[in-house]
């Protein structure tokens, strides 16, 4: 049986720590000696079972990105960035290939408007037993104005965003282009947090395995548009080329 909705367990949800809202709270990911149910490690990167599995009929795991609590994906050096993205992609795709799930989602929340609760940099990989996320994805979601390209790996600004306004897409060409894929993701997060023309402190990063291609989408987060909430009507600015050129001038060697 395939479902269209995820069910959230509120009794577990209210137990979750929130170090984004409560700065005085001890960070559970910094207490590394107390972490349990570890699946795999790569130096400071740890992949483990989620202690608070709020989604029913799902296998929830957490990928702790680093042992540094006060850093962020936009700040990682090249070696750690590529190491992290490679580790995440490999384990996400490994869960997919296990055939235990209808689909597997891989995503990251950052900042107070992202839907996250723990400030320590982390991602989540979740196996869904009865939901196929690809049913809610279409090719147009990844169409956009090209910002930069390395081989077949492309970085673009969406002209058909899923939610609205500004969304960044990265398409992975070949596996050998993982460094370019990772750098384009980081470039988008840097731009959102440092140079975005509208002050922004939050974003989401989503990965998709769709039509035999790997994509990432980076979305600045604000209060969600009421037109999207009420009618599923995304909005797109009438001119996005100025932002493409702004990113190129700041981050891309043309």
C-alpha positions in Angstrom: 0.0 0.0 0.0 1.2 3.5 -0.9 0.3 6.5 1.2 0.4 10.2 0.3 0.9 11.6 3.8 3.4 11.1 6.6 2.0 10.6 10.2 3.8 12.5 12.9 3.9 11.0 16.4 3.1 14.0 18.7 3.9 12.2 21.9 7.5 11.6 20.7 7.7 15.0 19.1 7.2 16.9 22.4 10.1 15.0 23.9 12.6 16.3 21.3 15.3 18.7 22.6 15.4 22.1 20.8 18.8 23.8 20.9 17.7 26.3 18.3 15.0 27.9 20.5 16.8 27.1 23.8 20.4 28.2 23.6 21.1 27.0 27.2 20.2 23.5 26.4 23.1 21.0 26.2 23.6 19.9 22.6 23.0 16.1 22.3 25.3 15.8 19.3 28.2 17.3 21.2 28.0 14.5 23.8 29.6 12.1 21.4 30.6 9.6 24.1 26.9 9.2 24.9 25.7 8.6 21.3 24.2 5.2 20.7 23.0 3.0 17.8 25.8 4.3 15.5 25.5 2.8 12.0 28.7 4.2 10.4 31.5 6.7 11.0 34.0 8.6 8.9 36.2 10.6 11.2 34.1 13.4 12.7 31.1 12.4 10.6 28.6 10.0 12.4 25.5 8.3 11.0 23.2 6.9 13.6 19.6 6.0 14.4 17.3 8.9 15.3 16.6 8.8 19.0 13.3 10.6 18.4 11.6 8.8 15.5 8.6 11.1 15.1 7.5 9.8 11.7 5.4 6.6 11.8 6.1 3.8 9.4 9.6 5.2 8.7 13.2 4.4 9.5 14.7 7.6 10.7 18.5 8.2 10.9 20.6 11.3 11.6 23.9 12.2 9.9 26.0 14.4 12.3 28.2 16.4 9.9 31.0 17.4 12.2 32.2 17.5 15.8 32.1 21.3 15.7 28.8 22.7 17.0 29.4 26.3 16.0 30.1 25.8 12.3 27.9 25.2 9.3 28.0 23.7 5.8 28.7 27.0 4.2 32.0 27.2 6.2 33.5 23.7 5.6 36.8 23.4 4.0 36.9 21.6 0.6 38.1 18.2 2.0 35.5 18.0 4.7 32.7 19.2 2.4 33.4 16.5 -0.3 33.9 13.9 2.4 30.6 14.7 4.0 28.5 14.9 0.7 30.2 11.6 -0.5 29.4 9.9 2.8 25.8 11.1 2.7 25.1 10.2 -0.9 26.7 6.7 -0.5 24.6 5.8 2.5 21.4 7.4 1.2 21.7 5.4 -2.1 22.7 2.3 -0.1 19.4 2.5 1.8 17.6 2.9 -1.5 19.2 -0.2 -3.0 18.3 -2.3 0.0 14.7 -2.5 -1.3 13.3 -2.2 2.2 11.5 1.1 1.5 9.1 2.6 -1.0 11.5 5.5 -1.1 14.3 7.2 0.9 14.5 11.0 1.6 17.8 12.8 2.4 17.6 16.4 3.6 19.1 19.1 5.9 17.5 21.9 8.0 19.4 25.0 9.0 18.2 27.9 11.0 15.1 28.9 13.0 12.8 29.0 10.0 13.9 25.7 8.5 11.8 23.3 10.6 14.8 22.0 12.5 15.2 21.7 16.3 19.0 21.0 16.8 21.5 23.7 15.9 24.5 21.3 15.6 25.0 20.7 11.9 23.3 17.5 10.8 21.3 16.0 8.0 18.6 13.3 8.0 18.2 10.1 5.9 14.7 8.6 6.3 13.4 5.4 4.8 9.7 5.6 4.0 7.9 2.3 4.1 4.7 3.4 2.4 5.3 6.8 0.7 7.0 7.3 -2.7 8.3 10.9 -2.6 9.1 10.9 -6.3 5.3 10.9 -6.9 5.3 14.5 -5.7 8.3 15.5 -7.9 8.4 16.5 -11.5 11.2 17.4 -14.0 10.2 21.1 -14.0 11.2 21.3 -10.4 14.9 21.3 -11.5 14.6 23.6 -14.5 16.3 27.0 -14.2 18.7 29.7 -15.4 22.2 28.3 -15.5 24.7 29.9 -13.1 27.7 27.7 -13.7 28.6 24.3 -15.0 31.4 21.8 -14.5 31.2 19.0 -17.0 27.7 17.7 -16.8 27.2 19.0 -13.2 25.0 22.1 -13.3 24.1 24.9 -10.9 21.0 26.9 -11.6 18.4 29.3 -10.2 14.9 27.7 -10.6 12.4 29.4 -12.9 9.7 26.9 -11.8 10.2 26.7 -8.0 8.3 24.2 -5.9 7.4 26.7 -3.2 8.1 30.0 -4.6 10.5 32.9 -5.3 14.2 31.8 -5.2 15.4 28.2 -5.2 18.8 26.8 -6.3 19.2 23.5 -8.1 22.3 21.4 -8.5 22.3 18.4 -10.9 25.1 15.9 -10.4 26.6 14.8 -13.7 29.0 11.9 -13.2 30.1 10.5 -9.8 33.6 11.9 -10.5 32.0 15.4 -10.4 31.1 15.0 -6.7 33.5 17.8 -5.8 31.8 20.3 -8.1 28.4 19.0 -6.9 29.4 19.7 -3.3 30.9 23.1 -4.1 27.8 24.3 -5.9 25.7 23.2 -2.9 28.0 25.2 -0.6 28.0 28.1 -3.0 24.2 28.3 -2.7 24.3 28.2 1.1 27.0 30.9 1.3 25.0 33.1 -0.9 21.8 32.6 1.1 23.4 33.3 4.4 25.9 36.0 3.5 25.0 37.8 0.2 21.3 37.2 -0.3 19.6 40.6 -1.0 16.9 39.7 1.6 18.3 39.0 5.0 18.0 35.2 5.6 19.3 32.9 8.4 17.6 29.7 7.4 17.6 27.2 4.5 16.7 23.7 3.6 18.8 21.3 1.5 17.0 18.5 -0.3 18.4 15.6 -2.3 16.4 13.8 -5.0 17.0 10.6 -7.0 14.6 11.2 -9.9 14.5 9.7 -13.4 18.0 8.2 -12.8 19.5 11.6 -12.0 20.8 13.0 -8.7 19.6 16.5 -7.8 20.0 18.9 -4.8 17.7 21.8 -4.1 18.6 24.6 -1.7 15.7 26.7 -0.5 16.0 30.0 1.5 13.4 29.8 4.3 11.1 32.5 5.4 7.4 32.5 6.4 5.8 30.4 3.7 3.6 32.3 1.2 -0.1 32.1 2.0 -0.8 31.5 -1.7 1.3 28.3 -1.5 -0.3 27.2 1.7 -3.8 27.8 0.6 -3.7 26.9 -3.1 -0.3 25.3 -3.8 0.5 28.2 -6.0 4.2 28.9 -6.1 5.4 32.4 -7.1 8.4 33.2 -9.2 10.0 36.7 -9.6 9.5 38.4 -12.9 13.2 38.8 -13.3 15.7 36.3 -11.9 18.6 37.0 -14.2 19.9 39.8 -11.9 20.4 37.2 -9.2 22.1 34.8 -11.6 24.5 37.6 -12.6 25.1 38.6 -8.9 26.1 35.1 -7.9 28.4 34.8 -11.0 30.1 38.1 -10.1 30.6 37.0 -6.5 31.4 33.3 -6.7 32.0 32.1 -10.2 35.2 32.7 -12.3 33.7 33.5 -15.7 
